Amino acid sequence: MKQSFSEIAKLKKYQKDHSIRVELLGSKESLLQVMFHSSSGSWEIFIEDEYNDFEESNQLICIYLCLRSLEDYVEEPDFLAWSNLYGIDDFDPFWLDYYRGLAKIRYEIEFHLGEIDSFINSLDYELRSGAIYELTKNKGNRE
């Protein structure tokens, strides 16, 4: 019997309501560079994918990773804390400029799509359980 997760249902609704899709552009250091597209605009962001879950064929996990990265920005009090969280070079001016630009990206996304909420508990992500397990259990077996 397939278990239902309200978090996944909310993420699907968010995706459908805003026509969201995520496209991989490249990477820099340990982060993936993606384009977060919606019916209201597109934003280039960097995301962490420590478990190699990102697959464009699994848009829900891609959207989750984007929203989680934006939540990290909201939760980290300053650039040094944020750069330490991601293990990136805090002396690289690229990352400082990017971090400063996240304020505008966050504002625009919240203006158009509502408050940033990844819907899935980060503990599920870390423990690879619950809704995250459901989203990733067939990883590599998608067409």
C-alpha positions in Angstrom: 0.0 0.0 0.0 1.4 3.4 -1.0 1.7 5.9 1.8 0.4 9.4 1.2 2.4 12.4 2.4 0.7 15.8 2.8 4.0 17.5 2.4 4.3 16.0 -1.1 0.8 17.0 -1.9 1.5 20.6 -0.9 4.7 20.7 -2.9 2.8 19.4 -6.0 0.1 22.0 -5.5 2.8 24.7 -5.2 4.4 23.5 -8.4 1.1 23.4 -10.3 -0.3 26.7 -9.0 2.9 28.5 -10.1 4.0 26.4 -13.1 7.3 25.8 -11.5 10.2 23.9 -13.1 13.9 23.8 -12.3 16.7 23.6 -14.9 20.3 22.7 -14.2 22.7 25.3 -15.6 26.0 24.1 -14.1 27.9 24.1 -10.9 30.4 26.1 -8.9 32.4 24.7 -6.0 30.1 22.3 -4.3 26.8 24.0 -5.3 24.6 23.4 -8.3 23.6 26.4 -10.4 20.0 26.2 -11.4 17.2 28.3 -13.0 14.1 28.3 -10.9 11.2 29.1 -13.4 7.7 30.0 -12.6 4.7 31.6 -14.4 5.8 34.9 -12.7 9.5 34.9 -13.5 12.8 33.0 -13.4 15.6 33.2 -10.9 19.1 31.9 -11.0 20.1 30.3 -7.7 22.7 28.0 -6.3 21.6 24.9 -4.3 23.3 22.3 -2.2 22.7 18.7 -3.2 24.7 16.7 -0.7 22.9 13.4 -1.5 23.0 13.8 -5.3 19.2 13.8 -5.5 18.9 16.5 -8.2 17.5 15.0 -11.4 15.5 17.2 -13.8 13.2 14.2 -14.3 12.2 14.5 -10.7 11.0 18.1 -10.5 9.5 17.8 -7.0 12.9 17.1 -5.5 14.5 19.8 -7.6 11.9 22.3 -6.3 12.4 21.1 -2.8 16.2 21.6 -3.0 15.6 25.2 -4.3 13.2 26.1 -1.6 15.4 24.6 1.0 18.4 26.6 -0.2 16.3 29.8 0.0 15.2 28.8 3.5 18.8 28.5 4.4 19.4 32.0 3.3 16.5 33.3 5.4 17.7 31.4 8.5 21.4 32.3 8.3 22.1 35.6 10.0 25.0 36.8 7.8 27.3 35.9 5.0 29.9 34.2 7.1 27.3 31.8 8.7 25.8 31.2 5.2 29.1 30.5 3.5 30.2 28.2 6.4 26.9 26.3 6.1 27.7 25.5 2.4 31.4 25.1 2.9 32.3 27.7 0.3 35.1 30.2 0.2 34.1 33.3 2.1 37.0 35.2 0.6 35.6 34.8 -2.9 33.9 38.0 -4.0 31.6 36.0 -6.3 29.9 34.4 -3.3 29.5 37.7 -1.4 27.9 39.3 -4.4 25.6 36.3 -4.9 24.6 36.4 -1.2 23.8 40.1 -1.4 21.7 39.4 -4.5 19.7 36.7 -2.7 17.8 39.5 -0.8 16.3 40.6 -4.1 15.6 37.0 -5.3 13.9 36.2 -2.0 11.8 39.3 -2.2 10.7 38.7 -5.8 9.9 35.0 -5.1 7.9 35.8 -2.0 6.1 38.7 -3.8 5.1 36.4 -6.7 4.8 33.0 -5.1 4.2 33.6 -1.4 6.3 32.9 1.7 9.2 30.5 1.0 8.3 27.1 2.4 10.0 23.8 1.3 7.0 22.0 2.9 9.2 19.0 3.9 10.9 18.8 7.2 14.7 19.2 6.9 15.1 16.3 9.3 13.4 14.0 6.8 16.0 15.2 4.3 18.9 14.6 6.6 17.6 11.2 7.7 16.4 10.2 4.2 13.0 9.3 5.6 9.4 10.2 5.3 8.5 12.4 2.3 12.1 12.6 1.1 12.4 8.9 1.0 9.1 8.7 -1.0 10.4 11.3 -3.5 13.8 9.7 -4.0 13.1 5.9 -3.6 13.1 5.3 -7.3 16.2 7.5 -8.0 17.9 6.5 -11.2 14.9 4.5 -12.4 12.9 7.3 -14.0 12.3 7.7 -17.6 
